[in-house]
Structure formats: C-alpha cells, structure tokens
Amino acid sequence: MALSPHDNNRSELLRQLPLKPGWFIGLGIALIILGLIALIYVVGATVASVVYVGILMSIGGVLHLAHAWSAKGWRGFLFWSLSGILYLFAGLIAISNPLVGATVLTLVFGAFLIASGAFRLWIWFQNRAQAGGGWMAFSGLITLAAGLIIAAGWPGNSVWILGLILGIDLLTQGWASLLLGMAIKRSKE
C-alpha cells in the first residue's frame, strides 16, 4: 500500500520526535485498564471522582480563606472569605456524602451540556451558510441530547453517570495513547 505525501510527512515527523513509544504504550494500557475498572464499578468510580473533587474544593476553600485573612485591609476581604467558606463547605459535603455531591454534580453537568449544545446550535444557526457548518449543528445536537438524557434520568442516574463518563474518558485516552505509541514505534523501526 503506497503512502500519500501527507503520510510520509507524518511518519518523518514521528521518527524525528524524541519520544519513547514504550511510555505511550504503557500509559495507554494503564488507562485502558483503569477505564475498564471504572466501567465495571461505575458507582465506585462516581464516588471516587466526587470525593476527589471534594478534596480539591476543600483545599481551594482553605487557600481562599488564607488569602482573605492575609489581606484583611483589602475591600474584597469579605467576598474572598465567603468564597472560601462556600468552597470549603461544598467540598466537605462532597467528601462526607459523595452521593449528594454526585447528585449535584450530575445536575450541573447535565445543565452544562444542555447549555453548551444550545449555544453550538445557535452558533451554527448564525453561520449556517459557512462550509462545514453542519458539523457544528451535529456537535450541538449530540451535546444537547446528552444533556437532556442526563437531565431526564436525574436524580436516579446520579450514582453512576459520572463514573460512566470517567470510564469512557479513561478508555478513549488509553486507546489514543496506545495507538500513538504504536505509531511512534512503527515510525522508528
């Protein structure tokens, strides 16, 4: 099978990069395994991701409060303090009751997808004469549909939807890293 000039350029670029394909392949395999674990244990993956977000929010809240208290004379002191308290409070709730956190995050995620899909459709509508604009409409419809499906199943899907999304993301990252590593390896042979 003959390669196109574009394929030759890509192969040459991959050959010149100082990349070690084994790292990409190893990362890909690890991410695929983690993705499969997340998909098998979607509730556990949901809880783990909510606790992780809760820890980050709690740390962010403490940092906000530390910053606010270090700048007491500043006019924004009260708002920095309130922001820190809200972050800390939300983080502690997510850590102490991950199912409540998952319910809230799932609702926010569904609403975000609905808004994002609607905005993409609006952008397409404003630019529908543009060549290739149909892809923007397609993207908007898929995102809007995903948000509506999440919203329609809420709150019942809150215990598994975030774990499912995490698992799918880990799998796609894993396959991308694995295939990139294999392409780099082939180009260096």
N, C-alpha and C positions, 0 to 999 in steps of 0.2 A: 504494500500500500504506500503510495507516494505521499509525502508530506507537503503541505502548502507552504509558501514562503512565510506565512504567519506562524505556522507550527515550528518551522526551523528557527525563527527568531525567538520564540518562546523557549524552545529546547536549549538554544545557546545561552539565553539569559539564565535559565535554571542551572546550567552547567557552570556558569561563572559565579554564581552566588556562593558565598562561603557558608553554606548551610549543611548541617549534618542531618541526613534523611532519617537516621535512627531515632533522633529526638522527636521528629514529627510523627513517625510511625508509632513510637512508644506512647506519645501523648494521645494519639488517635485511638489506640487500643484501650488505654486507661479511660478516656472519656466515653467510649462506646460501652465499656463495662459499667461505668457509673450511670450512664443513661439507661441501660437495661435494668440496673438495680432500682433506679428512680421510677421506672415504668412498672416494675413488678410491685414495688412498695410505694404507690402514689400518695397514700395518706402519710406515711412516714416522711417522704420527700417534701410534702407540703408543710408538715410540722417543722422539719429541719430548716426549710427556707424561711418560714415565718420567724422562728427563733433567731436565725442568723440576721434577718432584717431588724428584729427587736434589739439585738445586741448592738448593731450599728447605730440604731436610733438612740439607744441609751447613751452610748459613747458620745454621739453628736450632741445630745442634750447636756451632758456634763461639760463638754467643751464650750457650748453656748453659755452656760451658767458661769463657767470660769472666766470666759471673755467678758461677760457682762459685769461681773464683780471686780474685774481688773480695771474697768473703765467706768467706775461709779459716777464720776462727774459728767459723763457724756449724756447728752439728751436722749439718746436711744437706749439708755440703760434698762428702762422698764420693759421695752419691747424685746430686747435681747434676752432679758430674764424670762419673760413669758414664753418666748420661742423655745428657750432651753427647757423650761418646765414642761411644755407640751411635748417636745421631743422625748424627754426622759419618761414622762408619764405614758405616752403611746408605746415606747419601747418596752417598758416594764410590763404593760398589759400584754403585749405580743409575746414576751418571754413567759409570763406566768400563765397565760391562757392562749396558747397558739391557735386554738380553733376559733376564738373570737377574732384574733388577728387575721386568720385566713379568710374569715367571712368578710371582714372589712376590706382586705387587700383584693379579694376576688371581685367585690362590688366596684372598687375603684378601677381595677384592671378592665373589667367589662365596660365601664363608662368611658374609660380612656380609649378603648378600641372603637366604641361607637362614635365618639367624637372624632377620632383620627380618620376613620373610614368616611364619615360625613364630610370632613374637610377635604379629603382627597377627591371625593366626588364633586365637591364644589369647585375645586381647582380644575378638575377635568372639564366641568361644565363651562367654566370661564375660558378655557383654552381648547375646546373640543375640535377646533379646526387644525390644531397642531398635529403634524405627522407623529404617529406612535402614541397619541394621547389616549387611545383605547386601553393601553396598559395601565395608565393612571386610574381609569374607571374600574378596570378589573381589580387592581390592588385595593381600591376603595371599597368595592363591593365585598371582597373577601374579608377585609378587616372589619367592615360594618357587620357582616353576617357573623363573624366570630364573636364580636361584642354582643350582638343580640342573642346568640346561642348561650353565651355565658350568663347574660342577664336573665334570660328565660329560665335557666336552671338554678338561679341563685335563690336562696342560700344553700340549697341541697348539694350543689356541686362544689361548694367551698372547701370541703375536706379533701378533694382530690384534684381539682383543676390546676392549681399551682404546681403540684408535683408532676402532673402530666406535662405541663408546659416545660418545666425544668428538665424532665426526662427527654423530651423531644429535642430541646435545645442542646443538651449534652450529646445526644446521638448525632445530630447534624454537625456539631463542632467536631466530634470524634471522626466521623466519616470524612469530613473536609480535611482534617489534619492527616489522617491516614493516607488518603488519596494523594494529597500534596507531597507527603513524604515518599510515597512510592514513585511519583513522577520525578521528584528530585533524584531519587536513587537511580531510576532508569536513565536520566539525562547524564549522570556522572559515570555510567558504565561505558 
